[in-house]
Amino acid sequence: MSEPTGAARRRGPFKVGDQVQLTDPKGRHYTFTLEAGKNFHTHKGSFPHDELIGAPEGSVVRTTGNVAYLALRPLLPDYVLSMPRGAAVVYPKDAGQILAFADIFPGARVVEAGVGSGSLSSFLLRAIGDQGMLHSYERREDFAEIARQNVERYFGGPHPAWQLTVGDLQDNLSDTDVDRVILDMLAPWECLEAVSKALVPGGILCCYVATTTQLARTVESIREIGCFNEPTAWETMIRNWHIEGLAVRPDHRMIGHTGFLLTARRLADGVEPPMRRRRPAKGAYGEDYTGPNAGGGTAR
């Protein structure tokens, strides 16, 4: 049985072509690709790549300035934060939430719109494996090319489960029996009709949006289309801690708001979502609103 795509690049001694992440004594990271006969240069001196080729991961190398660097392969969260960017990347904290709460499983058939720089695509491909399917749609050809290069650099070549299409999802979506749809775009509500036809009953729609106005309109549009259950929305924040003897305290900086996530599940054809029993706050919907809760009364 052959190894999954990219697995051989994640273990064993360092080889030519491997990505290496160096960590200096101050915790700063430097990422490069191993090439025979080349030297790695820093302001603290240099060392030959050949010193790492064939060495086990977790080795320590010293520069000509006698500064020690720890050498490890970059984890996927490290890789996506250092990859060349066309558009902003989906941060690892949000990618992890998407994998968990959109329930991305091995062999899943997934559609993604808004590829950006290929960060989320890399996470999704590793989760679904070679037997899954990821069809990614990106409007801009230059972003799509950057994403393709980043994904192939991480996996060591084309991934057999990945198809990348340049164009609008709502105009080009031809996939059927899709398990999951991930929308990372400015106006996900424009794609709801198309993705509702592609998703299987019980399938999950996951949207990643940046602002509260996008979040509100997406949720209301999901309610209005009437073929999803009640959406769930949230955001995540990460705060690291400094631990040095008895000095245990939170770091002064943290990864705060990057975006909102929301999920909803596709209902069976012909089924109406159950009535929501939570009454909206007075004034929650303006006078000109004509959506699902127009006219007041019990919220749907």
Helices and strands as residue ranges (DSSP letters): G 7-10, E 19-23, E 29-33, E 39-42, E 45-48, G 49-51, E 59-62, E 68-72, H 76-82, H 92-101, E 109-113, H 119-128, E 133-138, H 141-155, E 162-166, H 169-172, E 178-184, G 188-191, H 192-198, E 199-209, H 212-225, E 232-234, E 241-244, E 247-250, E 260-265
